[in-house]
Amino acid sequence: MMAYAFRPRRRSSVSHAGWFVILPLLMLGFSALSQAQTSISQNPLTVKITSPAPGATVAGSIAVHANATPRSIRIRGVQFMLDGANLGVLDDVPPYWIVWDSRSVTDGPHTLTAVAVGLTDVNATSSPVAITVTNGPGPDTTPPTVSIVSPGTGSTVSGTVAVSASATDDTGVAGVQFLLDGSPLGDEVTAAPYTVAWDTSLSAVGARTLAARARDAAGNTTTSLGVPVTVTVATAPPPPVRFEESGTTLAPASEWSTIGSAGAGATLSGGLAVFTATAGAGATLTFNGTSVTWLGLPCEICGIARVTLDGVVQATPDTYAPARPATSTVVFSARNLSAGNHTLVVEAEGDQNPASGGAYVLVDAFDVAGGSGGGTTSSQTRFEENSAEVTYGGTWYSMDRADASGGSLVESLDSAGSATLAFDGTGVTFIGYKAPILGILSVTLDDVYQASIDTYALDYEGQAPIFSVTGLPAGPHRLMIRPTGTYNPDSCCAYIVVDAFDVDSGG
């Protein structure tokens, strides 16, 4: 029979007496653990963000605070989070808070949360706190861009030159300072178009350099590349050519009246001007040149005009003034026109400033410069009623009047009478008179009847254009004015008046 050998069992190193010591300690540990588990179940770990408040608007650097409870439960710390991502590192020292620079994120809505991390794998997450970041744009560090547009590189300049620049910036250009050889040229231009007038006669003849320095509101600046130019001695331009109001085509002519310096209460160019208050009545000047200036007379009964150049409305100047100037003045100017023929029209709008007592528009003269010598500008000559070119038939009476062209006129009610102008030209305007006591006249040109015109009017209108014709073949013509012996029922008499004639020579 096989025999089994039995291995003796190893005795424990703890004596019977030791168990009496260890066993109570183990029982105490089990009790403490049980109490801790009971505490956790009865007082769960929570965390709450206390600052900033929900819905807060924040900017710059702010403090984010959180409270973790209960304090009887030990935790490792609090991890703050922004939009679900860790915000900084775990804060393991109460009170729990961090400093957050909100400029590290874009402006707009964001969400803050806090996570309390326990020592025994017990974590807690706070309710989210919605905030809005509004830091606005950062500092402007982008400089403007700028370049000289005119004159071009290598240009030869003289007289007064327009120096222009193009400038842009991401937030807006505050100003452009032009530079001549590095020194300021005029004042800084603070609004587009960026242009300054350079009087080259004040600069030494020879090579010069133009540049422009642009500035934005933040103080960033940029200086353009230099543009070399050469200054030469300017040839004095010829003086402008003056065209009197008689050089215009009035339409309708019957709506325009003539006035002298005495009647206007101001010194007029050539002593005469024309005026109207009728909406749409126009004075047209066709000229050859690169600039044109309209001379008119602002006054207390003057209104709003419309100025058209080559079919495009240029301005609607208000010619009202509380007091009249001593002489006629510039109402409108156009410069830097292309060389060649142009057409300027001055019209009455029939409207007025509320402070004005009327809507009259007065045309005195025009100055034209830069003409080439050709063109289509008409040259007119005035013939008074007592000129040798005017012959009379029948009975006529002479009368001196301050508002008459040349200071005098003639009148007649002789139906067999006539006043005939023999002229050489391409157009003619008959200057007469309108009044409550005047009648109807007839007009014949080169023995061909043209019109019967009623010169009755409620108010006296001296130097009134009664009849006008243009576009005649160059050469001699005869214009005859005759009383018809008839008159408007509102008038008392059949008198007609002859004051003067304007002849267009076609030159």
Backbone torsions as a table, in degrees:
resi	resn	phi	psi	omega
1	MET	NA	132.8	179.4
2	MET	-72.4	144.8	179.7
3	ALA	-105.3	140.1	176.9
4	TYR	-98.4	133.3	176.7
5	ALA	-99.6	126.8	-178.6
6	PHE	-96.1	126.0	178.2
7	ARG	-80.3	127.4	-178.9
8	PRO	-61.1	141.0	178.3
9	ARG	-73.7	135.1	-179.4
10	ARG	-73.2	132.3	-178.6
11	ARG	-80.3	149.8	176.4
12	SER	-71.0	146.8	179.3
13	SER	-77.3	-9.2	179.2
14	VAL	-92.3	128.0	-179.2
15	SER	-79.5	166.4	176.6
16	HIS	-58.3	-33.6	179.8
17	ALA	-69.3	-33.7	179.9
18	GLY	-64.7	-38.5	-180.0
19	TRP	-59.4	-31.5	179.0
20	PHE	-67.1	-21.9	178.3
21	VAL	-88.8	-45.7	-173.3
22	ILE	-72.1	-39.6	-174.2
23	LEU	-58.4	-44.8	178.1
24	PRO	-62.3	-35.2	179.2
25	LEU	-65.3	-42.4	177.9
26	LEU	-61.7	-41.5	179.7
27	MET	-63.4	-37.9	178.1
28	LEU	-64.5	-40.4	178.7
29	GLY	-63.9	-45.8	178.2
30	PHE	-59.6	-34.4	-179.9
31	SER	-69.5	-43.7	179.6
32	ALA	-62.3	-43.5	179.0
33	LEU	-61.9	-40.9	179.1
34	SER	-63.3	-41.5	178.8
35	GLN	-64.8	-39.6	179.6
36	ALA	-63.5	-44.4	179.1
37	GLN	-63.2	-36.2	177.8
38	THR	-66.3	-40.4	179.7
39	SER	-63.7	-43.1	-179.0
40	ILE	-63.3	-42.0	-178.0
41	SER	-69.2	-32.9	-179.2
42	GLN	-86.4	-27.0	-178.4
43	ASN	-130.7	75.5	-175.9
44	PRO	-63.7	154.7	179.3
45	LEU	-72.3	130.8	176.7
46	THR	-133.0	157.7	177.8
47	VAL	-143.8	142.5	-177.0
48	LYS	-142.4	135.9	174.1
49	ILE	-79.5	124.9	-178.4
50	THR	-101.1	-16.4	178.6
51	SER	-159.5	133.3	4.2
52	PRO	-76.0	165.2	-178.8
53	ALA	-76.0	153.7	176.3
54	PRO	-55.6	136.6	179.3
55	GLY	82.1	3.3	-177.6
56	ALA	-68.8	150.1	171.8
57	THR	-105.3	125.7	-173.1
58	VAL	-125.0	159.5	177.0
59	ALA	-155.9	152.8	178.0
60	GLY	68.8	-151.5	179.9
61	SER	-89.1	130.8	-179.4
62	ILE	-133.2	158.5	176.0
63	ALA	-95.6	132.6	176.5
64	VAL	-110.5	120.2	-176.5
65	HIS	-113.1	152.0	175.6
66	ALA	-146.9	149.4	173.0
67	ASN	-114.1	136.0	176.2
68	ALA	-117.3	132.7	-178.9
69	THR	-137.5	158.1	-3.9
70	PRO	-81.6	161.5	-179.2
71	ARG	-74.3	-15.2	-179.5
72	SER	-69.4	-15.6	179.7
73	ILE	-102.4	124.0	-178.4
74	ARG	-77.1	135.6	177.9
75	ILE	-126.6	157.9	178.5
76	ARG	-75.0	-33.4	-178.9
77	GLY	157.7	-170.9	-178.8
78	VAL	-122.4	130.5	175.5
79	GLN	-105.4	116.0	176.3
80	PHE	-82.4	148.5	-176.7
81	MET	-136.7	145.3	177.0
82	LEU	-123.6	118.2	179.7
83	ASP	53.6	37.5	175.5
84	GLY	85.9	-1.4	179.7
85	ALA	-114.4	148.5	-179.7
86	ASN	-55.9	135.2	177.2
87	LEU	-112.3	98.2	-174.8
88	GLY	76.9	-161.1	-178.3
89	VAL	-105.8	169.8	179.9
90	LEU	-61.1	128.1	176.1
91	ASP	-91.8	112.4	-173.4
92	ASP	-105.6	11.5	179.6
93	VAL	-124.8	115.7	176.1
94	PRO	-71.9	154.7	-4.4
95	PRO	-69.7	149.8	-170.1
96	TYR	-90.6	120.5	178.1
97	TRP	-164.1	157.1	175.7
98	ILE	-140.0	161.1	172.5
99	VAL	-102.2	125.9	-176.5
100	TRP	-120.1	128.2	175.8
101	ASP	-88.2	103.5	-175.7
102	SER	-68.5	-11.5	178.1
103	ARG	-73.4	-4.6	178.5
104	SER	-80.1	-6.1	179.1
105	VAL	-124.7	167.8	179.2
106	THR	-74.3	154.1	174.8
107	ASP	-64.2	146.1	178.2
108	GLY	132.5	-168.7	-177.5
109	PRO	-75.4	141.9	176.0
110	HIS	-145.2	166.2	-177.7
111	THR	-129.2	129.4	175.9
112	LEU	-105.2	140.2	172.1
113	THR	-140.0	164.9	176.7
114	ALA	-133.9	139.7	178.5
115	VAL	-118.4	118.3	173.5
116	ALA	-86.0	122.8	-176.3
117	VAL	-102.6	114.7	-178.3
118	GLY	-82.7	167.2	179.0
119	LEU	-80.0	-15.7	-174.8
120	THR	-119.7	41.0	179.1
121	ASP	62.2	23.4	175.6
122	VAL	-103.7	114.8	-179.9
123	ASN	-117.8	157.4	175.8
124	ALA	-142.0	141.1	-179.2
125	THR	-117.2	134.6	-178.6
126	SER	-74.0	164.8	170.2
127	SER	-67.6	145.0	-179.7
128	PRO	-68.7	145.9	176.6
129	VAL	-116.0	114.8	-179.7
130	ALA	-84.7	130.8	178.1
131	ILE	-133.2	167.3	176.5
132	THR	-125.8	127.0	179.0
133	VAL	-95.5	126.8	-179.8
134	THR	-136.1	76.1	177.6
135	ASN	-88.8	-18.9	-177.2
136	GLY	74.1	178.7	-178.3
137	PRO	-67.0	153.6	177.3
138	GLY	-76.4	178.8	-179.3
139	PRO	-61.2	142.9	179.4
140	ASP	-80.1	114.5	178.6
141	THR	-119.2	6.3	-178.0
142	THR	-92.0	119.6	-179.4
143	PRO	-76.8	159.1	177.0
144	PRO	-70.2	171.1	169.2
145	THR	-114.3	146.1	-176.7
146	VAL	-154.7	145.6	176.6
147	SER	-152.7	149.9	176.0
148	ILE	-77.1	129.0	179.9
149	VAL	-97.3	-40.5	-177.3
150	SER	-148.7	141.2	-1.5
151	PRO	-72.4	163.7	-178.2
152	GLY	-76.8	164.2	178.9
153	THR	-57.8	129.7	178.3
154	GLY	81.7	7.9	-178.3
155	SER	-67.8	151.0	170.8
156	THR	-103.5	124.4	-172.8
157	VAL	-124.5	154.4	176.2
158	SER	-158.9	164.3	-178.8
159	GLY	66.9	-148.0	178.2
160	THR	-96.6	124.8	-173.4
161	VAL	-119.2	138.6	174.1
162	ALA	-84.4	118.3	176.5
163	VAL	-101.3	122.0	-174.0
164	SER	-123.9	150.0	178.7
165	ALA	-136.6	155.4	173.0
166	SER	-111.3	128.9	-177.9
167	ALA	-139.1	139.2	177.7
168	THR	-139.1	158.1	177.9
169	ASP	-156.0	152.6	-178.0
170	ASP	-68.1	-24.6	178.1
171	THR	-116.6	-4.2	178.2
172	GLY	120.8	138.6	179.0
173	VAL	-83.8	127.7	179.6
174	ALA	-87.2	-28.5	-179.7
175	GLY	-178.5	158.2	176.4
176	VAL	-128.1	123.2	176.4
177	GLN	-104.7	117.7	177.2
178	PHE	-80.0	148.3	-176.6
179	LEU	-127.6	136.4	174.0
180	LEU	-118.6	113.2	-175.5
181	ASP	53.5	37.1	176.2
182	GLY	87.1	-8.2	180.0
183	SER	-105.5	151.5	-178.2
184	PRO	-57.6	136.2	176.2
185	LEU	-113.3	98.9	-176.6
186	GLY	75.5	-173.4	179.4
187	ASP	-82.2	160.3	175.0
188	GLU	-62.9	135.4	178.3
189	VAL	-94.0	119.4	-172.1
190	THR	-100.4	3.1	178.6
191	ALA	-149.2	146.3	176.8
192	ALA	-68.6	151.5	-2.7
193	PRO	-73.1	143.0	-176.9
194	TYR	-87.2	94.5	-175.4
195	THR	-141.7	144.0	175.4
196	VAL	-138.3	144.6	178.3
197	ALA	-87.2	127.2	-178.8
198	TRP	-112.0	113.8	175.3
199	ASP	-83.8	96.7	-174.4
200	THR	-67.8	-15.2	178.6
201	SER	-67.1	-16.0	178.3
202	LEU	-89.7	-2.8	179.9
203	SER	-109.8	151.4	178.4
204	ALA	-66.2	144.8	177.7
205	VAL	-67.7	139.1	178.9
206	GLY	131.8	-162.3	-176.0
207	ALA	-75.4	134.1	178.2
208	ARG	-137.7	159.9	179.9
209	THR	-125.3	127.6	177.1
210	LEU	-104.7	143.7	175.5
211	ALA	-150.6	172.5	178.7
212	ALA	-141.2	137.8	177.5
213	ARG	-114.3	118.1	-179.2
214	ALA	-97.3	144.5	-178.8
215	ARG	-131.4	137.8	173.9
216	ASP	-104.4	176.9	-174.0
217	ALA	-65.5	-24.7	179.9
218	ALA	-83.5	-3.0	179.5
219	GLY	92.7	1.2	175.8
220	ASN	-70.4	138.8	-178.8
221	THR	-131.3	153.7	174.0
222	THR	-141.9	135.1	176.2
223	THR	-106.9	130.7	-177.5
224	SER	-69.8	168.5	170.1
225	LEU	-65.3	145.9	179.1
226	GLY	-72.6	143.7	178.1
227	VAL	-113.5	113.4	179.9
228	PRO	-76.8	135.8	175.5
229	VAL	-137.2	165.5	178.5
230	THR	-121.9	125.0	179.4
231	VAL	-90.6	130.0	176.3
232	THR	-122.5	168.4	178.7
233	VAL	-74.6	127.4	-178.4
234	ALA	-79.9	142.0	172.2
235	THR	-85.6	126.7	-176.8
236	ALA	-58.5	127.1	179.6
237	PRO	-69.5	151.5	176.8
238	PRO	-64.4	149.9	179.4
239	PRO	-65.0	155.3	178.7
240	PRO	-65.5	154.7	178.3
241	VAL	-95.0	129.3	-178.9
242	ARG	-89.7	127.7	173.8
243	PHE	-115.9	121.5	-179.8
244	GLU	-74.2	170.3	179.4
245	GLU	-58.2	-23.0	178.4
246	SER	-70.3	-12.4	177.7
247	GLY	-85.2	6.0	-179.2
248	THR	-104.7	162.1	171.6
249	THR	-101.4	119.6	-177.7
250	LEU	-98.0	129.5	-178.5
251	ALA	-143.8	128.2	-14.6
252	PRO	-70.9	138.9	-175.3
253	ALA	-59.3	-32.1	-176.4
254	SER	-67.4	-17.0	-178.6
255	GLU	-90.6	-1.6	180.0
256	TRP	-107.0	143.6	177.2
257	SER	-124.5	153.5	179.5
258	THR	-103.3	144.3	179.9
259	ILE	-139.1	146.3	177.7
260	GLY	-97.3	175.7	-178.7
261	SER	-59.7	-40.0	-178.6
262	ALA	-64.0	-44.8	-179.9
263	GLY	-67.6	-32.8	-179.3
264	ALA	-78.9	-18.7	-177.1
265	GLY	71.0	23.6	-180.0
266	ALA	-156.4	155.8	178.3
267	THR	-76.2	120.7	-179.3
268	LEU	-102.7	150.9	176.1
269	SER	-64.7	125.3	-177.8
270	GLY	70.8	3.4	177.2
271	GLY	82.4	-1.8	-175.7
272	LEU	-138.0	158.9	172.7
273	ALA	-155.1	168.7	175.0
274	VAL	-120.4	152.9	-178.6
275	PHE	-148.1	158.7	177.8
276	THR	-158.2	157.5	172.3
277	ALA	-122.9	7.1	-176.7
278	THR	-82.3	124.2	179.9
279	ALA	-59.3	129.4	177.7
280	GLY	89.7	-11.5	176.8
281	ALA	-69.4	131.7	-172.5
282	GLY	-128.6	151.7	172.5
283	ALA	-117.7	119.2	-172.8
284	THR	-111.2	128.5	175.0
285	LEU	-118.7	122.9	173.3
286	THR	-102.4	125.6	-172.6
287	PHE	-142.6	164.2	175.1
288	ASN	-116.6	115.4	-179.2
289	GLY	172.6	179.3	-179.6
290	THR	-109.9	-2.0	173.7
291	SER	-153.7	154.2	179.5
292	VAL	-146.9	142.6	179.5
293	THR	-131.2	132.0	177.2
294	TRP	-98.9	125.2	175.4
295	LEU	-100.6	124.5	179.0
296	GLY	-134.0	-163.5	-178.3
297	LEU	-139.0	104.6	172.4
298	PRO	-66.2	143.4	-179.1
299	CYS	-156.8	174.6	-175.4
300	GLU	-76.0	-11.9	177.1
301	ILE	-119.8	20.1	-178.0
302	CYS	-94.8	153.5	-173.6
303	GLY	-121.0	-154.5	-173.2
304	ILE	-97.7	133.9	179.3
305	ALA	-109.5	166.0	172.8
306	ARG	-127.5	127.5	-177.3
307	VAL	-111.5	123.6	179.8
308	THR	-119.4	133.0	178.5
309	LEU	-122.8	119.8	-178.8
310	ASP	52.3	41.5	175.2
311	GLY	83.0	1.1	-178.4
312	VAL	-116.3	127.0	179.2
313	VAL	-65.2	126.8	-178.3
314	GLN	-101.4	-36.8	-175.2
315	ALA	-164.7	159.7	173.1
316	THR	-127.9	71.9	-175.2
317	PRO	-67.8	140.6	174.9
318	ASP	-91.8	115.7	-175.4
319	THR	-95.2	15.3	175.8
320	TYR	-71.6	141.5	171.4
321	ALA	-148.9	139.9	-178.8
322	PRO	-65.1	-21.9	177.2
323	ALA	-143.8	147.7	-177.7
324	ARG	-80.8	140.9	174.5
325	PRO	-71.2	167.1	-178.2
326	ALA	-69.5	-27.8	-180.0
327	THR	-136.6	163.9	174.4
328	SER	-63.0	149.6	-173.1
329	THR	-131.6	171.3	178.9
330	VAL	-72.3	126.0	176.1
331	VAL	-103.3	-36.2	-177.9
332	PHE	-150.0	142.8	174.8
333	SER	-138.5	143.7	173.5
334	ALA	-130.7	127.3	-177.7
335	ARG	-124.7	172.1	177.6
336	ASN	57.0	37.8	175.4
337	LEU	-77.4	157.1	174.6
338	SER	-67.2	144.7	-180.0
339	ALA	-63.9	136.7	179.0
340	GLY	134.9	-162.9	-175.9
341	ASN	-85.1	143.2	178.5
342	HIS	-142.8	161.9	178.2
343	THR	-128.5	123.0	178.3
344	LEU	-111.6	131.7	179.3
345	VAL	-124.3	127.1	173.0
346	VAL	-108.9	120.3	-178.1
347	GLU	-120.9	151.2	171.1
348	ALA	-84.8	133.6	178.3
349	GLU	-81.0	-18.7	-173.9
350	GLY	74.8	14.4	-178.3
351	ASP	-125.6	166.1	-174.2
352	GLN	-153.2	158.5	171.4
353	ASN	-61.8	139.8	179.0
354	PRO	-55.6	-24.1	-179.3
355	ALA	-83.2	-12.6	-176.2
356	SER	-84.0	151.8	177.5
357	GLY	-93.9	4.4	-179.2
358	GLY	-169.5	177.7	-177.2
359	ALA	-118.5	25.8	-176.4
360	TYR	-70.1	143.8	173.9
361	VAL	-125.0	128.1	-176.3
362	LEU	-112.5	132.8	176.2
363	VAL	-115.1	118.7	-177.6
364	ASP	-103.6	-50.6	-176.3
365	ALA	-166.0	172.2	177.0
366	PHE	-134.8	141.1	172.8
367	ASP	-110.1	126.9	-178.9
368	VAL	-118.6	131.4	178.4
369	ALA	-128.0	160.2	176.5
370	GLY	77.4	20.8	179.2
371	GLY	-72.6	152.2	-178.9
372	SER	-92.1	-5.1	-179.1
373	GLY	100.0	-20.1	176.2
374	GLY	-97.8	-133.1	173.8
375	GLY	88.0	-173.0	-173.6
376	THR	-121.4	12.5	-179.8
377	THR	-64.5	129.8	-179.2
378	SER	-82.1	146.9	174.0
379	SER	-112.2	121.2	-175.7
380	GLN	-111.5	149.3	177.9
381	THR	-124.9	133.9	179.0
382	ARG	-94.8	132.7	174.2
383	PHE	-114.0	119.8	179.0
384	GLU	-73.4	167.3	-177.6
385	GLU	-64.4	-21.1	-179.4
386	ASN	-101.5	15.9	177.3
387	SER	-71.2	155.4	-179.3
388	ALA	-64.6	-22.6	-178.9
389	GLU	-75.2	-9.8	-178.7
390	VAL	-106.6	125.9	178.1
391	THR	-118.2	153.0	-174.0
392	TYR	-125.7	147.9	170.3
393	GLY	-126.7	147.2	-179.1
394	GLY	83.0	-161.0	-173.8
395	THR	-101.8	126.6	178.6
396	TRP	-133.0	147.9	179.1
397	TYR	-118.2	133.8	178.7
398	SER	-91.6	145.2	-179.1
399	MET	-145.3	135.2	174.6
400	ASP	-89.8	129.1	176.9
401	ARG	-142.4	139.0	-178.9
402	ALA	-67.3	-27.8	-178.5
403	ASP	-90.7	6.6	179.5
404	ALA	-90.9	150.1	175.1
405	SER	-63.0	126.8	-177.8
406	GLY	74.2	1.1	176.8
407	GLY	86.7	3.9	179.8
408	SER	-151.6	165.1	178.5
409	LEU	-154.4	173.0	174.7
410	VAL	-127.0	152.5	179.5
411	GLU	-138.6	156.9	-179.3
412	SER	-158.1	150.4	168.3
413	LEU	-125.3	17.2	-179.5
414	ASP	-79.1	108.8	-178.1
415	SER	-65.4	-13.3	176.1
416	ALA	-96.6	-0.5	-177.5
417	GLY	-85.9	166.4	179.2
418	SER	-157.9	153.2	171.9
419	ALA	-128.0	119.3	-172.8
420	THR	-120.8	127.1	174.2
421	LEU	-103.7	123.6	172.5
422	ALA	-98.0	121.4	-176.0
423	PHE	-140.7	162.9	177.6
424	ASP	-121.6	109.8	-177.2
425	GLY	177.3	-171.7	-177.1
426	THR	-113.3	2.8	178.8
427	GLY	-168.2	160.4	-178.8
428	VAL	-154.0	144.0	174.4
429	THR	-125.1	128.7	177.5
430	PHE	-92.5	123.2	180.0
431	ILE	-101.1	120.2	-179.2
432	GLY	-129.3	-139.1	-175.3
433	TYR	-148.5	149.2	173.5
434	LYS	-124.6	138.9	-176.7
435	ALA	-165.0	165.5	-179.8
436	PRO	-68.8	-12.2	-176.0
437	ILE	-110.3	12.7	-175.2
438	LEU	-103.3	161.1	-173.1
439	GLY	-116.0	-152.6	-174.0
440	ILE	-105.8	133.8	178.6
441	LEU	-117.5	164.3	175.3
442	SER	-119.9	151.0	-177.9
443	VAL	-122.6	130.5	175.5
444	THR	-125.1	134.0	178.3
445	LEU	-122.4	121.5	-178.7
446	ASP	51.6	44.8	177.0
447	ASP	66.5	14.9	177.9
448	VAL	-113.8	124.0	-179.4
449	TYR	-59.8	135.4	-178.3
450	GLN	-111.6	-47.8	-175.2
451	ALA	-170.7	158.5	166.9
452	SER	-110.4	130.3	-172.0
453	ILE	-126.7	128.5	178.6
454	ASP	-87.3	119.9	-178.6
455	THR	-99.6	14.6	174.1
456	TYR	-71.0	141.8	174.2
457	ALA	-154.7	152.1	179.3
458	LEU	-65.9	-35.4	-179.0
459	ASP	-113.5	156.1	176.8
460	TYR	-75.1	128.8	179.7
461	GLU	-129.0	101.9	178.6
462	GLY	-79.5	155.4	178.4
463	GLN	48.8	48.3	-178.7
464	ALA	-87.5	128.4	173.6
465	PRO	-68.1	115.5	-175.2
466	ILE	-95.3	-40.5	-177.3
467	PHE	-147.0	140.4	179.4
468	SER	-145.8	143.9	176.5
469	VAL	-143.9	141.3	178.0
470	THR	-130.8	174.2	176.1
471	GLY	73.7	23.3	177.2
472	LEU	-75.4	153.1	174.1
473	PRO	-64.2	139.0	-179.8
474	ALA	-59.2	136.6	179.8
475	GLY	139.9	-172.4	-176.6
476	PRO	-76.3	145.6	178.8
477	HIS	-146.4	165.5	179.0
478	ARG	-133.9	123.3	177.1
479	LEU	-111.7	125.3	-177.9
480	MET	-118.2	132.1	176.0
481	ILE	-113.6	130.2	-177.1
482	ARG	-134.7	141.0	169.5
483	PRO	-69.6	143.1	177.3
484	THR	-97.7	-10.4	-176.0
485	GLY	76.0	7.6	-179.9
486	THR	-119.1	164.0	-179.8
487	TYR	-155.6	162.4	178.1
488	ASN	-61.1	141.5	178.9
489	PRO	-56.6	-24.3	179.2
490	ASP	-82.5	-12.2	179.4
491	SER	-92.1	167.6	178.6
492	CYS	-103.5	-19.9	-166.7
493	CYS	-144.0	166.2	-177.0
494	ALA	-104.4	14.7	179.6
495	TYR	-62.5	144.9	169.3
496	ILE	-126.5	158.7	-176.2
497	VAL	-124.2	137.1	170.7
498	VAL	-116.1	122.8	-176.7
499	ASP	-112.3	-47.9	-177.3
500	ALA	-167.9	175.0	176.9
501	PHE	-137.6	137.7	172.2
502	ASP	-108.7	124.3	-177.4
503	VAL	-110.6	129.1	177.3
504	ASP	-91.8	116.0	-177.2
505	SER	-79.8	-14.1	179.1
506	GLY	81.5	8.5	-179.9
507	GLY	-82.1	NA	NA
